[in-house]
Each structure stands twice: as structure tokens, then as C-alpha cells.
Amino acid sequence: MQDLTIKLYEPDNCMIAIPLAKAPGFTLSIQPNFLIVHNIFDKTMADFIHTSGKVVEMAMMNSLLSLVHREILPEKPGKVAEIREIVFEKPFNQLIPKKFFDLVDSHQELIDDADFINFYLNLFEFRGCLQDFKLRYDPELSEYYLLLKEEARNKANAQPEVVEPLPDPETPPQE
């Protein structure tokens, strides 16, 4: 099950899955819980609302993002445990600040700059059933993922315990 939990944060053919916090007061019972970064490409200059609130021209990158709910379906008789993904927003092209691009390389970098990540994610606006839904990065989930990865790495690197063979009862002990 631990391997499946790790896979929640490592979607196939994607850069990173950014874990999202549950939005309090939002009416959908199933909410998006990951922003998937599929690809980032093509640098350009564009207007952006800076953290100071001013609109500034800054280096931006095109990105391909999607918004999903991912969960582990437990094992049942005749069925193995598996990951289910409900897509709220199909992959869409979005300009993102180059600084954001620099941070989506690893979960540790996301944790280290969580305030900027949340400032940026707060700018997303949605229509339809996601209207009024605000994206919020959850660094505790990234910390949990990193802990699971470390445990898996330690388990993989652990030396097998040497087991001494039991003496054969029919063979007399040698001196």
C-alpha cells in the first residue's frame, strides 16, 4: 500500500503532483487534491501580479497542468488495490512565473517556498462546479510523501539479516 501512496505523488509521464489542501466550506464532497504539472516549456515575458500586488512584466513559462482527485481504492476479493483518478480540469495551458517553474522540481523545494506557491495558486479561477474553489498547497502532504520515500529507500538499502543454519539433529556436533 505504501508503494501506491508514493505513486499518488508521482503520476506517470509528469513532472510532479502538487498536493492540495481540502477547501473548507466548499460544497463538492470530492475535491481536487492534486495539481499535476505535465510539462513546462517556452520562456516568454508577460504581465503578472507580483506578491506586492503590483502588475509587473516578468519571465514566464508555458505549462501544461491538470486538476485531479486521486485516491487509492483498497484491495477487495478478486481485485487488487489501485489508484483512481477523477479529472476536474483536463490538461490546460497556463503561463506560470519562471520562479514557480524552478520550484516544481521537487517536493522539498515546494515545502521551502510554500508561501509563494500558495500566492500563485490563489490566482487560479475556475468556472462551473469549481467556481469559488481556491487552490492551496499542503506542505504537510509533501512532508509525508518525502517520509514515505525515505522509508522505502531505507528498506531497499537495508542489508538482509544473516541467518545461521540450524544444526542437523542427525549429525554429531564437531569440535
SULKA-V826067 format. One record per helix or strand of 2 or more residues. SS is the DSSP state (h for helix, s for strand). FROM is the first residue (numbers start at 1). TO is the last residue. If there is no record, write none. Layout:
BEGIN
ss->SS from->FROM to->TO
ss->SS from->FROM to->TO
END
This chain:
BEGIN
ss->h from->2 to->8
ss->s from->16 to->20
ss->s from->34 to->49
ss->s from->55 to->73
ss->s from->82 to->97
ss->h from->98 to->103
ss->h from->107 to->112
ss->h from->114 to->121
ss->h from->128 to->130
ss->h from->139 to->157
END
